[in-house]
Amino acid sequence: MFLISHDSYPSVQWHILCDFDGTISLKDTTDHLLEKFALAGWQEIEQEWEQGKIGSKACMQRQIALLDMTETELQQCLDQIEIDSGFIDLVKLSNEHNIPLTIVSDGLDIVIKYILKKYDLAHLPIIANHLVQVDERHWQLEFPNSNPNCLSQSGTCKCMIAEQHYQEQTILIGDGRSDFCLAETADYVFAKKSLIQHCLKKKITHVSFDTFAEIQKPLTKILRSQYRPDDSTMVTA
């Protein structure tokens, strides 16, 4: 467990909302499970999503129903998935500054909790889709954080969560489509992969990164309330 320093507090209260798959984890965990355990047909569903015919909520619901695995097989598979080690330093940094950090993901809650526990990060709050074991080898997905008006058509609507639950200024760390909407309203954005292109297209001020080690310095400035959108390290279209 990390100790929280109370020596100083920022003049602005921040809340970090961080994506998981492909951002914290080095692999997209849902894709990895589908590749290993899904019955035939999941790739066709993926293509429908990529072509914009269905949203990610419908896509994942149908794909998860195709998984054929036991809980033991699931855990053995997850044991092979690693996270970006720099995320551990980010958690330490947020604790040092007494800044709450919540993982908000359009992925699978059980999967995220299992992986974080391996790294002694089980204390972190998680908001994600709920994976339910139906019987020994079959699973289904529930969406306690969905929004029928979600612009991203995600199972977990990150914009709704930020609006309803967090009054602080928001720092978003993300990498993909489920982060697009929130990136347009967050106070600061750290972006990788396709989120970078979305930020450039929408002219959203952001910091691009590949690993969490690159976030440490600019995030420290933010948490000390010394970092502003006109800072030279920020990126614009």
N, C-alpha and C positions, 0 to 999 in steps of 0.2 A: 504494500500500500504506500502511495506517495504522500509525503507530508506537504501541507499547504503553508506557505509563508504569509504572515499577516503584517509584514514590515511596511508595506505600502499598498495602496489601492489606486487603481486608475480613476481618473475623473469621469470617464465614460464607462458604463457597464456594458460589456460585450457578452455575446453567447456564440460559441462556435458550433456550427452544424456541419457535420462531416459525412460524406458518402462512404460506403464501405467497399463494394465490389469494384476492383480495378483502381481504387483510390487507396484504401488501406491495405486490402489484400492484393497480392501480386497477380492473382488470377481472378477472373470472374467466377465466383463459386457456383452460381446457378448453371452457367454454361458447362463448367467442369463436371457437375453432377449429371447433366443431360447427356453429355458425350459418353459418360461411363455407364449410366444405368437406364437411360430412357429407351422405351420401345420405339419402333419405326414410326416416323411421322412428325417428330419434333422439329426436324429441319425445315419441313414445309411450313409449319406454323411460324418458325423464325423468319422465313422469307416473306410471309404475309405481313409480319411486323415491320421488317425492313422496307417493304414497299408502301408502308403507310396504310394498309388495308385494315389493320386492327391496332389497338393500343397495347401498351406493355402489360396492362392488367389482364386483358383477355388472352394475350399471348402466354403469359406465365401460368395462368390458371389452367389452360389446356395442356401446356407442356408438363407441368408438375404432375398432372393426372396420368402421365405416361411413364413416370418413374417406377422402376421395379427393383427395390432394394430393401434390405433389412436395416434396422437402426444401427446394428454393428457395422454393416458395410458402409453406411453413411459416415459413421465416425472414423472408420479406417481410411476412408477417402479424404476426409477433412484433415486428418493428421498429416497429410502430404502438402497441405496448402500453407504457405507462409505469408506473413505481412511485411510491409515496408518497415524495417527496424527503426527508421526515423520517426515513425508515428509514436513510438514509446517516448521519445524525447519531446514530442509535441504535447503529449499528455502531461509529462512532468512540467513543461512550461506553463500550460494552462493552470495547473494546480498551484504553481509558484505565484501566479498572479491572481489566484482565486477566481478564475474565469470558467464558467460551466462549459462543458463540451458534451454534445449529444450526437450519437451516430443516428443519422436519418437515412434510411436506405429503402430502395424498391426491391431489395432482396429478401432473404429468408431469415427470420428472427432466430430460429434454433441454430442455424448454421453459423450466424455471426457470433452468437453467445458461445458456442463451442470453441470456435477459433480464438476468440478473445481470451477465454479462460486459459488457454495454453500459454498465453503471454502475461498472465496475472493482471488482466484488464477487465475482469468480469464485473467490476464495480461501475463501469461506464453505462449510462442509460442508452437504451436502444429503442428506436421506433422503426418498425419494418413490417413486412407482410408476415402473417402467422402460418407456419408450416405445421400441418396436423397429420399424424400417422393414423390412417384409416384401419389398416390391419397389418399383418406381419411385413408385407412387401409393398403396400400401396399408400399413397399420400395425397393430400389435397391442400389447397392454398386458400386462406381466408384473408380478408382485407379490412382490418379494423380501422385503418387510417386512409380509406379511400374517399374520393370526392367526385360525385357525378359530373361536376363542372370542371374537373381537372383538365387544364390545357394540354398537359403531357399524356393524358389518359393512363396515368400510372396507378399502380395498386396502392402506393403510398404517396399522397399528394403533399409534397414538401412545402409548397406555398401555403396551403391551408394550415399545416402544422406550425409554420413560422408565425403566421398571422394570429392563430388562436392561442398559442401557448407561450410565445416568447415576446416580451415587450422590450427587451434589450436590443441594442444595435447588433446586427447579425453579420457574422463572418462565415461565408460559405466556402467549403473545400470540396470540390467535386470533379467529375470527369465525363459525364454523359448526359443523355437525353432527360433523365429524371431530374437533372439539376438545371435545365434550361430556364424554366419559369422562375425559380427562386433566384437565379443569377441576376435577373432583371430588377429585383427589388432589394437584394442584400446590400449591406453597406460596404462590404469588401468581398471580393471574390478571388480565390485561388483556383486556377483551372488547369486541367491537363486533358490530353486527348481531344475528343470531339467538343468538349465544353469550350476549349480555346477558340475553335472556329465559330462557335455560336456567339461568343463574346465579341469577336472581331466583326462578325456580320451585324450584330445588334449595337455595335459601338459601346459595349459595356467595359468600363475600366476594370482591369484585372491584373493579376500576377500569374504568369504561366509557370508551371513546374513539372518535373518528372519524378522527383523523389521528395520526401518530407524534409530531408536535410536542407533543401533549398528554401523551405518555408520559414525555418527557424529565425533567421535575422529579420526579415520584414514583419513577421508575426510579432516578434518581440517589440518592435517599434509601435505596432498597432496597439498592443496591450498596454503600452506605456502612454498611450494617447498622444504620440508624437508623429503619427503617420497619417497623411492626408492624401486624397486622390491625385493631387498635383505633384506628388513625390516622383522623382526621376526614375525610381525603380518600378513604377506602375506602367502598365502597357495599355495602349488604346489602339483602336483601329486606324 
